[in-house]
Structures are given as structure tokens and as C-alpha cells.
Amino acid sequence: MGKALAHPEADDSHTSLEWDSDRNAFVGVQVSQPAVRARLEALSLTFVVSDPGGEKKQQLHGYTLGEAFAWLRTTLKQQGAEGERFDRIGDRSQLPDGVFGEAEKFDAGERAAFAEWARHYGNADLLLQQVKGTNPAFSAIRVWPHHFDIASLCTLKQEQGEAKTIGAGLSPGDGSYNEPYWYVTPWPYPDADRLGTLDGGGSWHTQGWVGAVLPTSRLLRNVPEQEEQVRTFLQSAIRICEAVLQKNVA
């Protein structure tokens, strides 16, 4: 919806989402005229479209992707949404390869798994907000559709040359790790032999990309200790990445 109807931003943030901990939901950007927003409630896979006049909901369980897009288009038209890119809603060419076959249906039956999914994003949003609170150079916390990671980005100041950045976030799992994992990535990637020792049980990933990682399988069993462990990992990794990049700047 954001990609089709929102004003395009240079950093593609109009396509991103934010996490709403009160609703356990992924929320898209606001589309102006009318002020419409969409969200996906993670525990029940319920799609919600809201405007100043109220909300319309549709649980996706048993729906195909095409049926879900058809519901969205109909609902948006009823609310007066329009735009030159409106027809891109539901255009499968806009989706990554391998996403949902035509006949596949959403299945919201694994409630415990969805609850665990929501906890990961809620915990990540909480800790990343703390990171941003202690370092205002980090950006707003966003969920990005290309990897579906929840993350924040810090751009280091410099007078000239390529921008140096540090990304911190949580990935739900990908080709590198078949489980959710915390990460801190410096850019440009430094030489692996320049990286320091991480705290909090983290390690350096150096195959294909360079970054500090903490897979959730390494987390301590006690929940309060997990929070402190992740916080320690993030602080340590950000500190090391910043030191390495600042040396590059100099």
C-alpha cells in the first residue's frame, strides 16, 4: 500500500513498516488524502485498513494472496484512496520471487508460533528504542520489506567521501541464519582482522557480509538476563563498529 500510494521517499521509507507493541501489529505509513493506514495484526493475521471514520478488518486465514489484495483494493476504493500507482497493489511482479503461489492460502492456525514471532519484534522494538534514546544519531525504528528485519541506522558525520553507517536490528532469519538473530553491521565493511572482541556472546559474521551477530539460540534462558545480554551485545558491537569506521574516516 505504501509503495503504491504513499509519496516516494529517496530512502524507500514509504515502503517500510513500524511495530505497534500495543496491537502486536506491523503498521504501514500513512497515505494522505484520505489519511489511510493499513496494519497486519500478527497474532491472528488480521489485515486492518483505518481512516478517520473507522476501521475495516479482514482475517487472512484461508485467503489466497490474490484474494487478500482484492479485498485491499476494494476497501481502499471505498475509502476514496486513489493514485497513479494504484494498480500496483496486487501486481505480483512487485513481489520477490517465490512469494506465495497462486493457490496457497494463509494459515493462522499455529497461534503459539505467531505469539513467539510477535515477541521477537516487540523485544527488538523495545531495545532499539533504548539504543536510539542513548544515541539520537540512530534513525526511527522501521521494519524493512526486503528482509523483514526491524532496524535502525546511524549515519556517522564526515566532511567528505562515502557516508559511514552502522545498522542495528533483528532479522527473523535468512539465508545466513535459520533463526532470528540480532545484528550490528558497519558500512563500508572493514577488514575482518580489524574487528575487536564482542561482549554478550556475539560473534563476527564475515562470509558475504561483515557484521556482529547474536543468534537467539545463544540467548540465556532467564528472560531478564536475555534483555541485559542483548543490550550488552548491542552496546559492544556499536562501540567497536564506530571505532573502526572513525579510523577509516580519519
HELIX and SHEET records of a PDB file:
HELIX    1   1 GLY A    2  LEU A    5  1                                   4    
HELIX    2   2 SER A   13  THR A   15  5                                   3    
HELIX    3   3 LEU A   65  GLN A   78  1                                  14    
HELIX    4   4 PHE A   86  ARG A   88  5                                   3    
HELIX    5   5 ARG A   92  GLN A   94  5                                   3    
HELIX    6   6 ARG A  111  THR A  134  1                                  24    
HELIX    7   7 ALA A  192  ARG A  194  5                                   3    
HELIX    8   8 THR A  216  ARG A  218  5                                   3    
HELIX    9   9 VAL A  223  VAL A  249  1                                  27    
SHEET    1   A 5 LEU A  17  ASP A  20  0                                        
SHEET    2   A 5 ALA A  25  GLY A  28 -1                                        
SHEET    3   A 5 ARG A  37  GLU A  41 -1                                        
SHEET    4   A 5 THR A  46  ASP A  51 -1                                        
SHEET    5   A 5 GLY A  54  GLN A  59 -1                                        
SHEET    1   B 6 ARG A 142  TRP A 144  0                                        
SHEET    2   B 6 ASP A 149  LEU A 156 -1                                        
SHEET    3   B 6 LYS A 164  SER A 171 -1                                        
SHEET    4   B 6 TYR A 181  TRP A 187 -1                                        
SHEET    5   B 6 GLY A 211  PRO A 215 -1                                        
SHEET    6   B 6 SER A 203  HIS A 205 -1                                        
END                                                                             
